[in-house]
Amino acid sequence: MASRLIALNKNPGVRPIGIGEVSRRISAKAILSVVGDDVQEVTGTRQLCGGQTSGIEAGVHSIRRAFEDNNAEAALLVDAANAFNSLNRAVALQNVRKLCPSLGNILTNCYRVPTDLFVDGDRLLSREGTTQGDPLAMPMYSIATIPLIDKLFSEVKQVWYADDAAAVGKLANLRHWWDDIISHGANFGYFANAKKTWLVVKPEHYQSAVDTFDETSVRITTEGRPHLGAPLGSIQYRRNFVEAKIEDWNKGIVALSKIATAHPHAAYAALTHGFSSKWVFLSRVVPGLDLQILEDSLRSTLIPAVTGRLPFNDSERSLVALPARLGGLGIGNPAEQASIEYTASQKITSPLTSAILSGDNDYSYQIHLDQISAKSEVKSAKRECHQKRASDLRKTLFSDLQRAMELAQEKGSSIWLTTLPLEEHGFHLHKSAFYDALALRYSWSPQRLPSNCVCGSKLSIDHALSCPKGGFPSIRHNEIRDLTANLLTEVCSDVCIEPELQPLSGEVLKGKTANCDEGARLDIAANGFWGGRYEWTFLDVRIFNPHAPSNSNQSLSACYKTHEKSKKRAYEQRVREIEKATFTPIVLSASGSMAVEATHFYKRLASRLAEKWDEAYSSTLAWLRCKISFSLLRSAIQSLRGARSCNGHPVKPSTGLSVVHAEAKIDSAHLCT
């Protein structure tokens, strides 16, 4: 059970984090997925780090509501010294075995003997506490502190989240509660640090607070202090707290904008996958936030740096604020989101908050169901709101942008945006490629694009995707063909590329467009994909340009049907009656979406791959769609930026190499040895 130890800067102080073996972490998470409900049942509403839905938000709302009550005189925010590392391990294991037997065995096996911690070549022994970084550390700590919480004076409203304890009530009751922590905490390894503990008191009770907490070293303020990342105290303190946070985040936006000038894909992922969650969380726990400063900074600095476009009008800002699945970039407007997020948090946490304030220690199954139901309602309301905004916005856009928005809303078209840019998996785009990808998505004019194609036509996105010069449409087609064939080799015993169909010997095919040519070929043949081991499946790939004049006047669903019917009329009867096999047209748009039969095919392929690789079907399908999306995206970018001038120019001498060799008397003897 050894771990590699790293030290994180707490500013001030050091937080030791143990990086355990991968097998240990996987085992721990698997166990928690089974016994998580037991942990919630034991911790109830007393310890909100036991996996309760929105536990930290409920803790913030509960303490704030209790403090704002007219009967409350103060709030005591307790800080524990080195809490996780100081936990009495022997007592903790005994309490866990008694309170939560289903978790007792694994924790006993992990912590009953001192564990090795390796740091910078040195070996340390961990004898007390939990290993921070261990997935089991938080459940262990939450359960281990339950007996301590039960011993504390109960005439206060108290909230615990791991080692962060807070209580609200009368000053005398808070002093009693504090004395209980001091007297009982040491037995459990919980050592309250009085010099870092704050009493937030209402101004009219300040002198009484000084007298009540005399000689305790507890610090007293009438302004306020942070509690679980949210401000607690006077209106002015909350305002100052929020302003300081906004100033800090604004600096982060500026710094991220500088990064975006060189690495826009990475900066975009950092914003949407992490940085924006900072103000989203504060929006959920603090009412009435005004985040217009952040919105102004995003609009004027970061979004132009990420997209490579300046300026951004109101319609474009509204477009990129939509979720990626609806055609946007998922860069929400903080000023508009703040009140929505706070209302959502209040609704989701209401059942748990009510239980905490009423003194009910049980996190009943009904509370859990009520929270899940509220969460579902909030998600549905958000989804409907986004869909309405998308629908209303689309009516105000130009026809080209309307078409682009329709394409971006197709399933699979936006997966490249929502995937982390991990270069080792091929999901990373360099600066120019990311800008071009956004230009393709929204029909924007790509930067530094030549005005004319080498074929003489005006160069545009539509022309670049269709022009045969350079063979880029064929390259795009072959990329998908080869990727599909390679994946089929994993699940089919016999796969070949460009199989030749049997010649016709008197058979008559229906339809004027049926392919009757001798030597006709399809893209892929696979044995045993749809049916039995010896049943062949023939596939033919078509990737169409949705911006082409022949497609732009049709809806996407109509385009899919047109291209599927075209392939079926050409090959289906011949494959079915002559080859005695099945035929599946693989029709995709250059934007990454799929026709109906292609969707069924790739779902079946993902299912068989998941079964063979022993992976989850959902993960396999998502990975497969991502591979296809990036393949199409890179091929489309190549169509924009690839050199076309050399293609088709004669390279091989028309008179033959042997004639040239003889006429020029090329000395090749020393070159071939």
Secondary structure, DSSP 8 states (H G I E B T S, - for coil): --EEEEEEE-SSSEEEEEEE-HHHHHHHHHHHHHHHHHHHHHHTTTBTTSS-TTHHHHHHHHHHHHHHSTT--EEEEE-BTTHHHHS-HHHHHHHHHHH-HHHHHHHHHHHSS-EEEEETTEEEEE-SS--TT-TTHHHHHHHHTHHHHHHS--SSEEEEETTEEEEEE-HHHHHHHHHHHHHHHHHHT--B-GGG-EEEE-GGGHHHHHHHTTTS--EEESSEEEETTEEEE-HHHHHHHHHHHHHHHHHHHHHHHHHHTT-HHHHHHHIIIIIHHHHHHHHHHSTT---HHHHHHIIIIIHHHHHT-----HHHHHHHHS-GGGTS-----HHHHHHHHHHHHHHHHHHHHHHHHHT-----HHHHHHHHHHHHHHHHHHHHHHHHHHHHHHHHS-HHHHHHHHHHTSTTSSHHHHS---GGGT----HHHHHHHHHHHHT---TT--SB-TTSSB--HHHHHH--GGGHHHHHHHHHHHHHHHHHTTT-S-EEES-B----SS----STT----TT-B-SEEEESSSSSTT-EEEEEEEEE-TTSHHHHTS-HHHHHHHHHHHHHHHHHHHHHHTS-SEEEEEEEETTS-B-HHHHHHHHHHHHHHHHHHT--HHHHHHHHHHHHHHHHHHHHHHHHHS--TTTT---S-TT-HHHHHHHHT---TTT--
